[in-house]
Amino acid sequence: MATGADVGVDGMDGGSGHGRTITTRIPARLDRLPWSRWHWTIVIGLGTVWILDGLEVTVVGNIASRLSEPGSGLAISASQVTGTAAALYVAGACFGALFWGRLTDRHGRKKLFMITLVVYLAATALTSISFAPWWFFVFRFLTGFGIGGEYAAINSAIDELIPSYYRGRVDLIINGSFWVGAVGGSLLSIVALNTDFLAKDVGWRLTFALGVVLGLVILLVRRNVPESPRWLLIHGREREAEEIVSSIERQVEAEKGEPLPEPESELVIHQRSGVSFREIARTVFHDYRRRAVLGFSLFVGQAFLYNAITFGFGVILTTFFDVPTGDTGYYFAVIAVGNFLGPLLLGKLFDTVGRKVMISSTYLGSGLLLFVTAWLFGQGVLTAGTLTACWCAVLFLASAGASSAYLTVSEIFPMETRAMSIAFFYALGTAAGGISGPLLFADLTGTGKVGDTVLAFQIGAGLMCAAGLVAALCAVKAERRSLEDIATPLAATPPGGTAKAPA
């Protein structure tokens, strides 16, 4: 097993940890680890927050009608909940991703994924005691602000801690677990809003309180998740990185009962304290501009496809198929299950068949299926049940594709820019989906005309197919490769040099 002698140091600068050049095998040591109980701790501690996000978003949509009723304890309209509050949540997520993403690259993954979860928990708890619309709006914004930071900090940490052989499937399943929360949110709302059990002004508050309780459990588990050794190496803290990796290796060897194989590669790093916005922008949009186009395409494509279906699904069911408003939640639960099964069942293929083939095929496949669904809907041959089945088929592929968008932008840029890159593309996709998407699709699905709804489906399908074609041309073959091989860290380049994007 590799030991402390694994790190060699040149150019000592008095112990400041910066300006030194080190040779290390720590990234290779992390990537050659077999799957173990320790890795499950990472998944539970970091990944389960997306379940809370799914629960949060779904619950708010489902309780809108209850909040607007007399006796709810909050003088607010349903349109304010699904309109103003939802827009503020989206805006908070966008600002939070960019704000916390920058700090994550500067101050470390662990510090920020602890802080952002605390922000989320505090904002959710304060939402539960809302007594006026302005209070509800403020803390919906701050809840989104915390969630946006979670995406940057957690996707960075997960990709840097999970072995390269498993990175694709783990990242997809974790991001897809949002839909587990969506199913839970739908079912929880049915119980919490039943006035036979809970008063009107109590049930909706308890749904938020439950999110806080679950978040506190995650926070306790998350305390055991270490800082990213890769981040520590670059920031002059190689001794801490060595201690963490050695501890992980001892745990894995004890569990497996056999010594670990020797790591196969080493990395030379010139340590530094941070990078400027100018350097981040130049790296992402100049040195890696082909990959930036890929990230932009993937996020916008999935954002519009999802809004073409999910934003107006309730209106479509009630308008064209006379489904009672109170029953649309059951259809949504079915759609949510299809969404989670996509990443769960297809995730492994992103590590075996490969990124380029799977990303392009899930995007193109879901887009083509939505075109077929639009045609069938326009012909009037679908029922509420068969339309939902079509949506499930579309979203089974689309969910795997959408999750791969987060995976892609978290692994194809240099480590020093990783969190900020995730934040930028997440904010871009969230803004497209949460602002321009609803504005466009609300007008189309709200007219009650079949042709307008068909057009909404076709727009989402077209952008998804376009993103699939971009992926076929530009996607990076990142499967089973180390992060440092996919995108050379800026710190690994000669002082004053720039990273060169590999093909």
N, C-alpha and C positions, 0 to 999 in steps of 0.2 A: 504494500500500500504506500502511496506517496505520502511523504511527511513534510515537516517544516522546511527541509532542505530543498523543497520543490520550488521555492521562490528565490531567485537570485537578484541582487541589487547592485546597481552601479550608480555613480554620480551622487553620493550621499550629500544632502544639503543641510546637515545639522538636525535632522529628525523632523522637519516640517512636513514631510510626506509628499511634497510637490516638487517638480523639476527633476525627479529621479527617474531612471530607466530600470525597469525590472523585467526579468524573464520568468514566466510562470506557466504552469500546466493546469491551473485551477479550472478554467473553462472546460478543458478536456476531461478533467476528473469528474466534474458534474455531469457531463454528457454521457459518460460511460457507465453511470450507475444503473443497476436494474431497478424496476419498479418495486417500491417498498412501502411499509406503513408510514414512513416519514413523508413520502410524497402524498399520501392520502391526507396527512395533516395539512399540507399546503393547499390542497384542493378544497378541503372543508373550511379552513381558515380564511382563504381568500376568495374562493369561487362562489360560495353560497350567498354572497351579498346580492347577486343578480336575482336570486329567488325573491329577496326582499324588494328589489326594484320592480319586478313583475307584479308582485302582490300589491305594492304601493300604487302603481299606475292603474291597475285593474280596479282596485277598491274605490279609488276616487271617481272613476267613470261610473261605477255601479251605484255609488251613494249620492250621485248628483241630484236625483229626483227626491231623495229623502231629505237632503239638506235644505231643499227649497220649500219643504212643507212647513206649515205652521206647527210650532211646538218642537222644532228640531234644535232650538237653542242658538240658531245662527240665521240672521236675516239676510239670506243670499238666494239668488235665483239659480236654476239649473244651468242656464247659459253662462253665468259667471263662473260656475265650477268647471264646466267642460270647455269654456272659451278662455276667459281671463286667467283663471288659476292654472289651466293647462299650459297656456302660452308662457306664463311666468315660470312654471316648472321647467319647460323646455329652455327658456332663456337662462335660467339658473344653471342648468346642466351645461349649456354651451360656455358660459362665462367660467363656471367651475372647472371644466376640463382644461381650459387655457390657463387659468390662474394656478391651479394645483399642478398641472402638467409641468410648467416651468419650475416650480419648487421641487417636484419629484426628481427631476434631472439634477438639480443643484444640491438638494439636501438628503436624498436617499429615498428608497422605496418604502422601507418600514415606517419611518417617521411620518410619511405622508399618508400611507394607507391606514394608519392608526388615527391620525387627525381627521381625515375625511369621513371616516366612519363615525367618529364622535360628533362631527358637524351634522351628519345625516340623522343620527339618533336624537340629538338635541332638537333639531328642527321638527322632526316627526312628533316628538313628545309635546312640543309646544303647539303643533297643529291640532293635536287632540283636545286642547283646552280652548280652542278658538271661540271667541265671544262676539266678534264683529268681522265683516268681510275683509277689512284691511289687514287684520291680524292673520286671517287665513291665507290671504295673498302673499304676505311677507314671508311666512314660513313655508309656503309651497315653493317660493323662489329659493329659499335657503336649503330646503330639502333637495331640490334639483342641483343646487350649487355643490352640495356634498357628494351626490351621486356622480356628477360629472367628473369630479376629482378621483373618485373610485376607479373609473374606467382607465384613466391614465396610470395611476399608481399600481393597480392590481394587474393589468395586462402586462406591464413592464416586469413586475416581480415574478409572475407566473412563467413567462417565457424564459427568464434568466435563471429560474430554479428547476424547471422541469427538463429532464434529459431530452436531447434532440430526437431520439427515436419515438418518443411519445408526445412531443410538443403539439403537433397538429390536432390530434384527437382530443387531448385534454383541453386545449384552448377552445375548440369548437363546442364541446359539451358544456364547459363552464359558461360561455356566452349564451348558449342555447337554453341554459337553466332558467333564464328569465321567464320562459313559458311555463315552467313548473309553478313559479310564483303566480303567473296569470291564472292558471287553473285554480290554485289555492285561493286567490283573491276572489274569483267568481263564486266559489263554494262558500267562502267565509262571509261574503256579502249577503248571501241568501239567509244564513243563520242570523247574522248580526242585525239585519234590517227587519227581522220578523218581530213585530210588536207584541206577539204573544209571549215572547221571551224577554225582550229588552225594550225599554221606553225609547221613544223617538229621539230624545236628546242624549241617549246613552250608547246605543248600538254602534253608531258610526264612530264615536270617540274610542270605543274599545277596539275597533279594527286598527286604528293607528297605534293604540297602546300595545297591541299584540306585536306589531312590527318592531316596536322598541324593545320588547322582551326578547324576541328572536335575535335582534341586532346585538343586544348585550351578550347573549350566548356566543355569537360569532366573535365579538370583541375579546372575550376571555380566551377563545381558541387562538385568535390571531396574535396574542401576546407571545405565543411559542414559535411564530414564524420568524425566521432570522432576516437580517438585511441581506440584500443580494450581494454575494461575494464578488460578482463581476463589477458592480458599482463601487464596492470598497476598494478593489484593486486599482481602479483608475483614479480614485480620490485619495491615494496615499495611505490607505489603511489595510495593507496587505497582511499584516499580522492578524487582524480580526478576520479577514477573509480565510486565512489558513486555519484558524481555530474553528470556524464554522464548518468548513469543508471536511476537516479531519473528524469533527464530531459526527457529521452525517455519515462519513465512511465507516466509522466504528459502529454506528447503529445498524447500518445496512449489512455489514459483515457479520454482526452478531445475529441478525435475523436470518440471513441466508446460510450461515454456517460454513462459509468458504471465503478465501481471500478474493479481493477485487482484481480484475486485470489491470495491467499498467496502462496509463493514459497514452494516447498515440501522438499527441502534438503539443507544442508549446507556443507561447505568445510573448512577444516583446512589447512592453508598454512604457510610454513616456508619461508619467503621472502628471495630472493637472487638476486644478481646483474647480474648473467649470468651463463652459463655452458661452459665447455671447449670442444674442438674438441674431446678429448679422451672420455669424458663422453657421448657426442652425439653418437660417433661411438659405444661405448659399449652398449648404450641403444638401438639403432636401429638394430645393427647387432648381438648382443648377447641376450639381454633381450627380444627383439622383432624379433628374426631372422625368425620365421615363417611368420610374417607379411612382413618382408623385402623380402622374397622369393615371396610372393604374389605381392608386388609392382613391383619387377623386372619383373615378368612374365607378368603382365598386360601391362606395358609400352612397353616391347619388342614385345609382340604379336600384339598390335594395330599398332605399328610403322611399322612392316613388312607387315601387311595386307594393310595398307594405301599405302605404297610404291609399293606394288605389283599391285595396281590398278592405283593410281593417278600419279605415276611417269611416267609411260609409256602410259597413256591413249591416249594422242594425237598421238603418234607414232603408236599405235595399230589401231586407227581409220583411219589414213591416209594410213597405209601400207596394212591393210587387207580389208578395206571397201571403199577405195578411197574417203574418206571424205576430201574436200579441207581444207588446213591448216587454212584458215581464218574462217572456220565454227566450228572448234573444241571448241571455246569458248562457243558456245551455248550449246553443250553437257555438258561441264564442269558446266555451270550454273544449268542445270537440276540435275546433280550429287550433287552439293552444296546444292540445295533445299532439296534433300533427306537426306543429312547429318544433316541439321538443324531440320528437322521434327522428327528425331529419339529422340533426347533428349527432344524436346518440348512435344511430345505425350507420351513418355514412362517415363519421369522424375518422375511423381507422383508415379509410381509403385515402384520405389526404396525406397520410404518412407512408402508404404503400404504393398505391397507383400514382400518387404525386399531386402537387399543388396545381400545376398548370392545367392538367386534364380535369381535375375535380372542380376547381373554381370555375373554369369556363363552362363545363358541362352543367353544373348546378344553376349557373346564371342563365345560360341559354335554354336549358330544359324548363326551368320555371317560367321564363318569359314566353316560350312557345306554348306551354300548357295554359297560360293565362290568355293568350290569343285564341286558343281553342275554346276556352271557357267563355270569352267574350262573344264568339260566334254562336255558340250554343245558347247563350243568354239572349242574344239578339233574335234567334229563331224561335224563342218562346218554348223550348222543349225541356227546360229545367224546372224542377220543383225546389222548395226550400232545402230539402234533404240532399238532392243531387247537386245543387249549387254549392252547398257546404262541403260535399265530398270532393267536388272539383277544387274548391279553395284549399282543402287539406292536401290534395296532391300537389298543387302549386307550391304551397308553403312548406311542404316536406322538403322539397329541393331548395326553395328560396331561403329557408332558415339556415340550412347548412352553408349556403352561399353567403348569406349576410354575416354569419358568425366567422366565416373565413376572411371577410373583409377586415375584422378586428385583428385576426391572426396575422394577416398580410402586413398591415401597417406597423405591427409591433415587432416584426422580425426582419424587414427588408431595409431598415435604416440603421445607421451606426448607433451604438449603445448610448453615447452621450446625448443623442437627439431622440431617443426612443419614446420617452414619456410625452415629450412635446409633440412628436409626430402623431402619436395616438390621439392626443388631445385635439390637435388641429383637425384631423380627418373625422374624428368623432363629432366635434362641434359642427363641422361642415355638413355631415350627414344628418345630424340632429336638427340643425337649422332648416335644411332642405325638407326633411320629413315633417318637422313640427311647425313650420311657418308657411313656406310656399306650398307644400303638399296639401294641408287642410284647406288653404284658401282656394286652390284649384279644384280639389275633389269635392269639397262641400257644395260648390256651385253646380257641379256636374251631377252628383248623386242626389242632390236635393230637389231637382226639377221634376222628378217623377217620370221622366221620359226615358224609354228604353235606350234610345240612341245615345243619349248623353252618358248613361252608365256604361254602355259599351265603349264609348270613347275614353272614359276614365280607365277602364281595364286596358285598353290598347296603349294608352300613354305609359302606364306602369310597365306593361309588357315590353314595349319598344325600348325604353330606357334600360330595362334589365338585360335584354338581348344585346344592346349596344355595349353594355359593360362586359358581357360575356365575350364579345368579340375582342374588346381591348385586352381582356385577361388571356385569351388565346394567343395574342401577339406579345404581351408584355409581362405576364405572370412569371415569377421567379421560381426556379426549381429549388425550393428550400427544404424539401422533405429530407429528414434524417441528417441534415447538415448543421454544424454548429452556427450559432449566431454570428460569431466572429468571421466565419467563412462566407456567410451570406452577405454581410456588410462589415468591412474592416473598421474597427473602432478608430475614431479620429486620433486617439492617444497612441495608437499603434503605428501611425504614420510618422515620418521624420519631422522634427520640429520645423514649422513653417510650411509643411506640405499639406496636401489635401487628399482625402480618401478617394479612391477610384472605384466606381460602382462596377462590380463584376457582372458578367452577363447572366 
